[in-house]
Amino acid sequence: MVVWEKEPLGSCHLDLDAWVKGSKCRDIVFGSRKDIVIQSSEQSYCVYQPHKKLVFDNVDLSGYLNVAQAMHSVDAYNCGIVRINSQKLKDQWLETYWKITRELDRKQPAGLHDKYTIPDLISEQWVIFQLCRQNGYRVECICDGFYDDKKARDIGYTHLISEQKYEVDDELRKILRKLTNRDSFSTASADQWRW
């Protein structure tokens, strides 16, 4: 998300465990005039659980999202590939992402880092779905679904699915906490982000 703040509109993010082979995928992604191009929709498990209420009880989202509308929704977008063509959506996503990530990091609700309940899955994938749905943004999904890979094969796109990505090393967690506690990301120089 730090990179999204620096990159110009229309840039394309590709996860390190995702690959594009051939021109079909590229042409879909860069040929789309929709507000956002995203890999696919999926369920973001554990975003809302009645006994935890992880997002809604611990973070004030008023002014960012309509919480009542999103309350029981576990729908999310898989961000293996993302291209944003709307400055308004990009700004809303960044603002909401940092709001949630900082609040969750500060309050540390029970179960926060349990497998699928890492802040990025909530702040990144669940939020972008809610923002698009609530504000009527036009979305292009390059895959039919997270587990249906026929369209992905047809266009030459592959994204690994691995449980290991949820096992965060202690040193990486310290870096993530340091990043989420910064006051200003937009004014930081590039040298400050060299680890």
N, C-alpha and C positions, 0 to 999 in steps of 0.2 A: 504493500500500500504506500510505502515511502516512495517507491519508484513511480507509482501512478501520479503522485503529486508533482513529480518532475517531468514526466513524459508529456508530449503534446497530445491533443485530442486525436483519436484515430490510431493511436499506437496499439499494438497487439501484444498481450501477455500470453506466454505459453509455459505451462508448468514444466519443471525439469524432467518429470516422468511422462511427458507427452511428446509425441512425434507426429510430424506431417510429412507424408510421402506423396509426391506428385503435385499436380497443380489444381486438382478439383477442390480440395479443402481451402487452399489459398484463395482461389477465385471466389468461393462462397464468403469467406471471412472478409476479404478486402473489397468484394463487390457489393456487399450489403449496405443499404442506406438506412437500415433500422437503427434505433437508438442504441442498442447493444447487441453484440454477437457473443453468444455464450455456448459452452459445450452442450449442456443438457439440463433438464430438470431432474431432481432427485428428492429423496426425503432426508432431512437433516435431523437424524435421531437425537433425542435428548435435549433439543432446544426447549421444548416445553414438556415438563413432566409434572403432573399434579402435586407430587410430594416434594418437588424441588422448586418449580416455577422459576427456573434459573434466570432467564432474561428479565421477566416482567416484574418480579418482586425485588430485584436487586439493582435495576437500572431505570432511571426516569427517562423514558423515551418521548415524552410530550414535546411536540414541536419537531420531532424527527419522523416518527411513525405513528399511525393510529393503532394503539395497542389493543383496543377492543376488537378491531377488525383482524388483527394478526394473532390474537390470543392462543388459539388452539392449532394454528397452522404449523406444520413441520415441513412444508414445501420449501425447497431451496434450489439454487442453481449450482451446478458443478462448475467451478471456475478453472478447469484444466486449460481452457483457452478463453480469453476475453478480449473483446475490442469494443471500446465505447466511442460512440459518435455524437453523444449529447453532453455538452458541458454542464448543463443543469444536473443531469443524472450523476455525472462524475463528481461534482461538488457535493451533492447530497450523500452519495455513497461514502466518500472520504470523511465527511463531517460525522455521519452516523457511526461509521466504523471506529473512529478514534474515541468518540463519546462512549460507546459500549465497551471497547477494549480497556480503556483507562478505568472505567467504573468497575468492571469485573476484576481487574487487576488490583484495584484499591480495596474492594470489599471482600474479595476472595470467598464467595459463597461456597457452601459445602458441595462437593462433587464437581467443582469447576474444571479440573484437569482430568476427569475420568474419561479416558479413551475419546469418545466423540464429543465431549463437552469442552473442548479447548476453545479459547476465545475466538480464534479465527473462523471456525466453522459457524459460530453464531454471528460474529461481526461481519464476516465476508459473505459467505454463501447464503445464509438465511436472510440477511438484510437486503442483499441485492434483489432477491426474489420479491420481498415485501415492497421495496421501493418501486419496482417496476409494476407490480400488481396494483398498488394503491394510487399510483400517479399516471397510469395508462401509458407507460413507455412501451414502444414497439420492440419486441424481442425476437431475435433470430437464433434458434437452437440448431447447431450443426449436427447434432445426434438426436435420435428419437427418444432416447432415455438412457439412464445410467447403465442398465443391464442389457439393453438391446443394442448390439453393436453392428447390425447389418448396414445401417447408413454410414457408420464410422468406417467400416471396411470399404464400402463403395466409394467414399471420398478420399480414402487414404489417411485416416486419422487413427491414432492409437494412444490410449491413456492407461497406464498401469494402475491397477487397484491393489494396494498393499496395506496391511495393518501396521507395518513397521513405521509408516509416516506419523502415526499417532504416539509413538514412543519417543518423547522428546528428551534429549540428553540434558543433564543439569546445566552444562555450560551454555548450551543454546537457549535454555529457559532464562538464564541470567541476562543474555543479550536481548531477548524479547522483552523482558521486564524493563530493562534500561530504555529500550526504544519506546515502549508504551508510556513511560513516565516523563518523557520529554515534553516541555511546554510548547515548543514550536517546531514543526517539521518543515514548513514551507520556507522558513528563512535560514535554515541550516545550510552551511556550505558542504560541498561534496566531500571535503576532507574529513568532516566530522563523522561520516558514515563508513570510513575505512576501519575495519576491525583488525 
